[in-house]
Amino acid sequence: QPRGQRVALLIDSPGGSAKHAYQIATLLRRHCGGFVAVVPRYAKSAGTLLALGGAEIRMGDHAELGPLDAQLFDEESEEWRSALDEFQALERLNAFALEVADRSMMLLLRRTGKKLDTLLPKILHFAADMTKPLLDKTDPVRYTTASRALKIAEEYATRLLQPKYPTTRAQQIARHLVEKYPDHGFVIDRQEAETIGLKTEPFTDAQEAIADRLVPFLGK
């Protein structure tokens, strides 16, 4: 491929290494001056990250991108898990503690007639006692590892988006892709991508016809 001549990169991937996806995107930018990301079916996880590096993202009618929540291997269960699991668990614990405190306060204010200042220390102590056993089970090492993996994905995504978007907007899109979806397999189609500010383009009729002929040759 002559240097400086833009290429179309067909991406059909369930994911992989964020580092390698970033390296491929930056390599194509340097050598070819950019590329068009072509997604006929799906580009999930690191595949999504690679697509973010394209000067354009072209998606088929039923194509989908995916969240950028990093996957970590759990040695105990011998399974892959989302790095978001640690964060979502703490968020739920925080919401649970606040709900316990709020409901207990309303109940005791009605039943005892005592002042808020009198009840508040006792309520906070009660809520802390309720959540402490759950917090004690949180592994700080795993939490730190998960935090680092998510931050890496967010930083890679921001850097790939910045040539096309203002810095603040690039950061918002990257953070949304990393943090805001409940499941690693969540479908981000063209309509969903538009809601978070990510620009995509549909296939033309001719491109759709080409993609239809290619699909039988694409692996899992």
ABEGO torsion letter per residue (X at the ends): XBBGBBBBBBBBBAEEBAAAAAAAAAAAAAAAGEBBBBBAABBBEAAAAAAAABABBBBBAABBBBBABBBBBBAAAGBBBBAAAAAAAAAAAAAAAAAAAAAAAAAAAAAAGBBAAAAAAAAAAAAAAAAAAAAAABBAAAAAAAAAAAAAAAAAAAAAAAAABBAAAAAAAAAAAAAABABAABBBBAAAAAAAGBBBBBBBAAAAAAAAAAAAABBX
